[in-house]
Amino acid sequence: MAEQKQEGITVKKSENFDEWYIQSIVKSGLVDYSSVSGCLVFKPSGYAIWEIIQKNTDAEFKKIGIQNVYFPIFIPERLLKKEKEHVKGFSPEVAWVTHAGDSKLEERLAVRPTSETIMYESYSKWIRSWRDLPLRLNQWNNVVRWEFKHPIPLLRTREFLWNEGHTVFATKEEAEAERDEILEIYKKITEEYLALPGIIGRKTDAEKFAGAVATYSIEHLLPDGKAVQGPDFHNDGQNFSKVFDINFLDKGGKGQYAWQNTWAISTREIGVMAATHGDDKGLVLPPRVAPIQIVIIPIIFKDVNKKEVLSKAKKIKISLEESGFRVFLDVREEYTAGWKFNEWELKGVPLRLEIGPKDIEKKQVVLVRRDNSEKLMIKETAVVKKVLEMLDSIQENMYKKAKKFLSDNISIVKTYEELKNILKNKKGFIKASWCGDHHCENQVKLETGATIRVIPFEKEKATKCVYCNKAGKEVVYFAKAY
């Protein structure tokens, strides 16, 4: 038997969240570091989760008529500079290609930080008449943003994977109507697949996407009390269409500038998922995105009934796979069952199925849940039915637990002293009234490090501004963020 060295998580989540997070995503095999600072290697299990997110999100896009395309990763400098506010927002983060071999390029090429500029040059050629609209295109790709902040794997990296939707409409009303359609898709993916709740609403002008008229997002809360922006939607109005000359003849033969939107979900969600659900043993994966939903571990004592146990385990695997489950049968003989238990718990597999000689005698199996360690003896004939029930229960339980954490960590304050006290001692989301003045928003940020994360869609009556005590216009959520 091989030497059985296994190092699990060495710190507690509640005591050192930052170190726990890094250990959980690296030791579990989701990702690994690369030799390029801030850029990750997605290992098979991590990329498989992204594929599940991508597949199900893309299916929802296609239901509403969105088509996929692909544009180059390189963007000529002249295009990137066309929209001033847009380029100002991204200039510090742009990576440039300046040479081909030893030859200097005549024009610098930006490595795609986002694709508005290169896509809209084509849009201006493709759109001529109202008959060409709406144009609803999306691409799944990678982008590079050379942030100077300290990179955090999955949560803030210099290269990440995402979708970027770029849609064009004939009227403002049509463009604005798309917002709820897209955000509902993202809400479905984050809640029903990743078991992640969030607060949905509008960003302030200071926090919106560079070049947008308005930005909307789903804001998550991590266990350390910091917020992180999830999927977002940007109403770009006619800002880009006027710069890139995306105009068309309407039904009356009159020239009009188009109305545009952009929207995205990224691999950041994998980091939020890992951080939210994991425990001191490692990852806890929601069943709907888990690459392996059930791991089968045969319990073998030397050669006692070895063939019989393995034969039964294989039959159960086939039966579960035929029912649509993602299953792995661990037949490695160089490791003990206990070692395997620890490894698969670290990897976050939702359900463990154990079967040994005594179980065969009793015509049963043992099922162990990853989310709460509950162990059940199940009749062999009921395995498929019970596995389905348990995976659904795990998915639901994980969402409820995360939802309760979010709810328990929203504080309502009326004064600035209360806000500062919570940021110092508790963190989390802080609900407070705001007058709408950027000065107050900026002063809170400068003095505390907290920003207005979102202005929720669900409106509440505002009282006095938490900073200046003038009449409030909005009830907003403050938080420190990644």
C-alpha positions in Angstrom: 0.0 0.0 0.0 1.3 3.5 -0.9 2.4 5.9 1.8 -0.8 7.7 2.8 0.1 11.3 3.4 -2.8 13.6 3.3 -2.9 17.2 4.4 -6.3 18.7 4.7 -7.3 22.2 5.8 -5.0 23.3 8.5 -6.9 26.4 9.7 -10.4 27.0 10.8 -12.7 29.0 8.6 -14.0 31.1 11.5 -10.4 31.9 12.8 -8.5 32.7 9.6 -10.9 33.0 6.7 -8.3 34.3 4.1 -6.0 31.4 4.6 -8.8 28.9 4.9 -10.2 30.1 1.6 -6.9 29.7 -0.3 -6.3 26.3 1.2 -9.9 25.1 0.4 -9.8 26.0 -3.3 -6.2 24.8 -3.9 -6.1 21.7 -1.8 -9.5 20.6 -3.1 -8.2 20.7 -6.7 -10.4 23.5 -8.0 -7.5 25.7 -9.1 -3.8 26.1 -8.9 -1.4 29.0 -9.1 0.4 29.7 -12.4 3.8 31.4 -12.9 1.9 34.6 -14.0 1.0 36.7 -11.0 -2.8 37.0 -10.7 -3.6 34.3 -13.3 -5.0 30.9 -12.3 -4.9 27.4 -13.7 -8.4 25.9 -13.7 -8.0 22.2 -12.8 -10.5 19.7 -14.2 -13.0 19.9 -11.3 -12.9 23.7 -11.2 -13.4 24.0 -15.0 -16.1 21.4 -14.9 -18.1 23.6 -12.5 -17.6 26.5 -14.9 -18.9 24.3 -17.8 -22.0 23.5 -15.8 -22.6 27.2 -15.1 -21.9 28.1 -18.7 -24.1 25.3 -20.2 -27.2 26.2 -18.0 -26.8 29.9 -18.4 -26.3 29.6 -22.2 -29.5 27.5 -22.4 -31.4 30.3 -20.7 -29.9 32.8 -23.1 -31.0 30.8 -26.1 -34.5 30.5 -24.8 -34.9 34.3 -25.3 -33.2 34.4 -28.7 -29.6 35.3 -27.8 -27.0 33.9 -30.2 -23.3 33.3 -29.5 -20.4 34.8 -31.5 -16.7 35.3 -31.0 -14.6 38.4 -31.5 -10.8 38.8 -31.4 -8.9 39.1 -28.1 -6.8 42.0 -29.5 -8.3 45.5 -29.7 -6.6 48.3 -31.7 -5.8 51.3 -29.5 -7.8 53.7 -31.7 -11.0 51.7 -31.0 -10.4 51.4 -27.3 -9.9 55.2 -27.1 -13.1 56.1 -28.9 -15.4 56.2 -25.9 -13.6 58.5 -23.4 -15.4 57.5 -20.2 -15.1 53.9 -21.1 -11.4 54.0 -21.8 -10.8 56.2 -18.7 -12.4 53.4 -16.6 -10.2 50.7 -18.0 -6.9 52.4 -18.8 -5.0 51.4 -15.6 -6.0 47.8 -16.2 -5.2 47.3 -19.9 -2.4 45.0 -20.9 -0.8 46.0 -24.2 0.8 44.1 -27.1 3.5 46.4 -28.5 5.8 44.0 -30.5 5.6 41.0 -32.8 8.9 39.3 -32.3 11.5 42.1 -32.5 9.3 44.3 -34.7 7.4 47.1 -33.0 3.7 47.3 -34.0 2.5 50.4 -35.8 -0.4 50.5 -33.4 -0.6 49.1 -29.9 -3.1 46.3 -29.4 -5.0 46.0 -26.1 -5.5 42.5 -24.7 -9.3 42.4 -24.3 -10.4 43.9 -21.0 -14.0 43.9 -22.3 -15.3 43.8 -25.9 -17.5 46.8 -26.5 -15.1 48.7 -28.7 -14.2 45.9 -31.1 -17.7 44.5 -31.3 -19.4 47.9 -31.9 -17.1 48.6 -34.9 -18.8 45.6 -36.5 -22.2 46.5 -35.2 -22.0 49.8 -37.0 -21.5 48.0 -40.3 -24.2 45.3 -39.7 -27.0 47.6 -38.6 -28.7 49.7 -41.3 -32.4 49.4 -40.8 -35.0 48.7 -38.1 -35.2 45.3 -39.7 -31.7 44.5 -38.4 -32.9 45.0 -34.8 -32.9 43.8 -32.1 -29.4 42.3 -32.3 -28.8 40.1 -29.3 -25.3 38.6 -29.3 -23.2 37.0 -26.6 -19.7 35.6 -26.3 -18.1 33.3 -23.8 -14.4 34.2 -23.5 -11.6 35.3 -21.3 -10.6 38.9 -20.4 -7.5 40.4 -18.9 -7.6 43.3 -16.4 -4.2 44.0 -15.0 -5.4 45.2 -11.6 -2.8 46.6 -9.3 -4.6 45.5 -6.2 -3.6 42.3 -4.5 -5.0 39.4 -6.5 -7.3 36.9 -4.8 -7.9 33.6 -6.6 -11.2 33.5 -8.3 -12.5 36.7 -6.6 -10.1 39.2 -8.1 -7.8 37.8 -10.8 -6.0 39.4 -13.8 -7.5 37.0 -16.2 -11.0 35.5 -15.8 -13.7 33.7 -17.8 -17.1 35.1 -18.3 -19.9 35.7 -20.7 -20.4 39.2 -22.2 -23.7 39.9 -23.8 -24.0 42.9 -26.1 -27.5 43.7 -27.3 -28.9 46.5 -29.5 -32.5 47.7 -29.7 -34.5 50.2 -31.7 -36.1 51.9 -28.7 -35.2 52.8 -25.2 -38.2 50.9 -23.8 -37.1 47.7 -25.5 -33.5 48.0 -24.2 -34.7 48.7 -20.6 -37.1 45.8 -20.7 -34.2 43.4 -21.2 -32.8 44.2 -17.8 -35.3 42.1 -15.8 -35.0 39.3 -18.3 -31.2 39.0 -18.0 -31.1 39.6 -14.2 -33.8 36.9 -13.7 -31.5 34.4 -15.6 -28.6 35.3 -13.4 -30.7 35.1 -10.3 -31.8 31.6 -11.3 -28.2 30.4 -11.9 -26.9 31.9 -8.7 -29.8 30.7 -6.5 -30.9 27.5 -8.0 -27.5 26.1 -9.1 -24.9 27.8 -6.9 -27.2 28.1 -3.8 -26.1 31.7 -3.5 -28.5 34.4 -2.4 -27.9 38.1 -3.1 -29.3 41.6 -3.1 -30.3 42.9 -6.5 -30.4 46.5 -7.4 -28.8 49.5 -9.0 -25.3 50.8 -8.5 -24.6 54.4 -7.8 -23.1 56.5 -10.5 -19.7 56.3 -8.7 -19.8 52.5 -8.8 -21.4 51.9 -12.2 -19.6 50.4 -15.3 -17.4 52.8 -17.2 -19.5 54.1 -20.1 -22.9 53.0 -18.8 -26.0 55.0 -18.1 -26.8 52.7 -15.2 -25.4 49.4 -13.8 -27.4 46.8 -11.9 -25.9 43.8 -10.0 -26.5 40.9 -7.7 -24.4 41.6 -4.6 -23.2 38.6 -2.5 -21.9 38.6 1.1 -18.9 36.4 2.1 -18.4 34.8 5.5 -15.8 37.4 6.4 -18.5 40.1 6.2 -17.2 41.6 2.9 -19.4 42.1 -0.1 -18.5 41.0 -3.6 -20.2 42.0 -6.9 -21.8 39.1 -8.7 -23.5 39.0 -12.2 -24.3 42.5 -13.6 -26.3 44.3 -16.2 -25.4 47.6 -17.8 -27.8 49.9 -19.5 -25.5 51.8 -21.9 -28.2 54.0 -23.4 -26.9 55.6 -26.6 -23.4 56.3 -25.3 -21.7 53.8 -27.5 -24.0 54.0 -30.5 -23.2 57.7 -30.9 -19.5 57.2 -30.6 -19.4 54.1 -33.0 -22.1 55.4 -35.3 -24.5 52.6 -34.7 -27.5 54.1 -36.4 -30.4 52.8 -38.4 -33.4 54.0 -40.4 -36.6 53.5 -38.5 -40.0 52.5 -40.0 -40.6 56.1 -41.0 -37.3 56.3 -42.8 -35.7 58.6 -40.2 -32.2 58.0 -38.9 -31.9 57.0 -35.2 -29.1 56.0 -32.9 -29.6 52.5 -31.3 -30.0 51.7 -27.6 -27.6 49.2 -26.1 -27.0 46.9 -23.1 -24.1 44.8 -21.8 -24.2 42.0 -19.2 -22.0 39.3 -17.6 -21.5 36.4 -15.2 -18.0 35.3 -14.4 -15.8 32.6 -12.8 -15.9 34.8 -9.7 -19.1 33.0 -8.8 -17.1 29.8 -8.2 -15.0 31.6 -5.6 -18.1 33.0 -4.0 -19.7 29.5 -3.9 -16.5 28.0 -2.4 -16.2 30.7 0.3 -19.9 30.7 1.2 -20.5 26.9 1.6 -17.2 25.4 2.6 -16.3 24.3 6.1 -13.3 23.3 8.1 -13.0 20.0 6.1 -12.9 21.8 2.7 -15.4 22.5 0.0 -19.1 21.8 0.1 -20.5 21.8 -3.4 -24.1 22.3 -4.3 -25.3 19.1 -6.1 -26.4 20.9 -9.3 -23.0 22.2 -10.1 -20.9 19.4 -8.5 -18.9 17.6 -11.2 -19.2 14.5 -9.1 -22.5 14.3 -7.2 -22.0 10.9 -5.6 -18.8 9.1 -4.8 -19.1 5.3 -4.2 -16.5 3.9 -1.8 -16.3 0.1 -1.5 -15.3 -1.1 2.0 -13.0 -4.0 1.5 -11.3 -5.9 4.3 -8.3 -7.7 2.7 -9.8 -10.2 0.2 -13.1 -10.9 2.1 -15.9 -10.8 -0.5 -13.8 -8.4 -2.5 -15.2 -9.4 -5.9 -18.7 -9.4 -4.6 -18.4 -5.9 -3.1 -16.8 -4.4 -6.2 -19.4 -6.1 -8.5 -22.2 -4.6 -6.4 -20.6 -1.2 -6.4 -20.3 -1.2 -10.2 -23.9 -2.2 -10.6 -25.0 0.6 -8.3 -22.8 3.1 -10.3 -24.4 2.0 -13.6 -27.9 2.3 -12.1 -27.2 5.8 -10.8 -25.6 7.0 -14.1 -28.5 5.6 -16.1 -30.7 7.8 -13.9 -28.7 10.9 -14.9 -26.4 11.3 -11.8 -22.7 12.2 -12.0 -21.0 9.3 -10.2 -17.4 8.3 -9.4 -16.5 4.8 -8.2 -13.3 5.0 -6.1 -11.6 1.5 -6.5 -8.1 2.6 -5.6 -6.6 -0.1 -3.5 -3.6 1.8 -2.3 -5.7 4.0 0.0 -7.8 3.1 3.0 -11.5 3.9 3.1 -10.9 6.5 5.8 -8.3 8.3 3.7 -10.8 8.4 0.8 -13.5 9.7 3.0 -11.3 12.7 4.0 -10.2 13.3 0.4 -13.8 13.4 -1.0 -14.9 15.6 1.9 -12.1 18.0 1.0 -13.3 18.0 -2.6 -16.9 18.8 -1.5 -18.7 15.9 -3.2 -22.3 16.2 -2.0 -23.0 12.5 -1.3 -20.9 9.5 -0.3 -22.2 6.0 -0.8 -20.4 3.2 1.2 -20.9 -0.5 0.6 -19.1 -3.4 2.3 -19.6 -7.1 3.0 -22.1 -6.5 5.8 -24.1 -4.1 3.7 -24.4 -6.7 1.0 -25.6 -9.2 3.5 -28.3 -6.8 4.6 -29.0 -5.7 1.0 -28.3 -2.0 1.9 -25.9 0.8 1.4 -24.8 3.7 3.6 -25.3 7.3 2.4 -23.5 10.2 4.0 -24.4 13.8 3.3 -21.5 16.3 2.9 -23.5 19.3 4.1 -24.4 18.1 7.5 -22.6 14.6 7.8 -26.0 12.8 8.3 -25.6 9.1 7.7 -28.4 6.8 6.5 -28.8 3.1 5.9 -30.8 2.7 2.7 -32.2 -0.5 1.1 -30.4 -1.3 -2.1 -33.6 -1.3 -4.1 -34.3 2.4 -3.0 -30.9 3.8 -3.8 -31.9 5.8 -6.9 -35.0 7.3 -5.3 -33.2 8.2 -2.1 -30.2 9.7 -3.8 -32.5 12.0 -5.8 -34.3 13.0 -2.6 -31.1 13.6 -0.7 -29.4 15.7 -3.4 -32.5 17.9 -3.7 -32.5 18.2 0.1 -28.8 19.1 0.2 -29.3 21.8 -2.5 -32.2 23.3 -0.7 -30.5 23.2 2.7 -27.4 24.9 1.4 -29.4 27.7 -0.1 -31.5 28.2 3.1 -28.3 28.2 5.2 -26.7 30.9 3.0 -29.9 32.9 2.9 -30.0 32.9 6.7 -26.4 34.0 6.9 -27.2 36.9 4.6 -30.3 37.9 6.5 -28.5 37.7 9.9 -25.7 39.9 8.6 -27.8 42.9 7.4 -27.8 45.7 10.0 -30.1 48.7 9.9 -28.6 51.9 11.1 -29.7 55.5 11.4 -26.5 57.3 12.5 -22.9 57.4 11.1 -21.6 56.3 14.5 -23.7 53.1 14.3 -22.4 52.5 10.8 -18.8 52.9 11.8 -19.3 50.7 14.9 -20.7 47.8 12.8 -17.9 48.1 10.2 -15.4 47.8 13.0 -17.0 45.0 15.0 -19.4 43.0 12.8 -19.2 44.0 9.1 -21.8 42.6 6.7 -24.3 44.7 4.8 -25.4 47.9 6.5 -28.8 49.3 5.4 -29.0 53.1 5.8 -30.6 56.1 4.2 -28.6 58.3 1.8 -29.3 61.7 0.4 -28.1 60.9 -3.1 -25.1 63.3 -2.9 -21.8 61.8 -4.2 -19.9 63.9 -1.5 -21.5 61.8 1.3 -20.9 58.6 -0.5 -17.3 59.4 -1.1 -16.7 60.6 2.4 -18.0 57.3 3.9 -15.7 55.5 1.5 -12.6 57.6 2.4 -13.3 57.5 6.2 -14.4 53.8 6.5 -13.5 51.9 3.4 -17.1 51.0 2.9 -19.0 51.7 -0.4 -22.6 51.8 -1.4 -22.9 48.3 -2.9 -26.4 48.5 -4.3 -29.6 50.5 -4.2 -32.2 47.7 -3.9 -35.2 47.4 -6.3 -37.5 47.0 -3.3 -38.0 50.6 -2.2 -38.3 51.7 1.4 -39.0 55.1 2.8 -35.7 56.9 3.5 -35.1 58.9 6.7 -32.1 61.2 7.3 -28.9 60.6 5.4 -26.6 58.5 7.5 -23.7 60.9 6.8 -25.0 64.5 6.5 -28.4 64.1 8.3 -30.2 65.9 5.4 -33.3 64.3 4.0 -32.6 60.9 2.6 -33.6 60.0 -1.0 -32.7 56.3 -1.1 -32.3 53.3 1.3 -29.0 51.7 0.3 -26.7 48.9 1.3 -23.1 49.8 2.5 -20.3 47.3 2.9 -16.6 46.8 2.6 -15.9 44.8 -0.5 -13.4 42.8 -2.5 
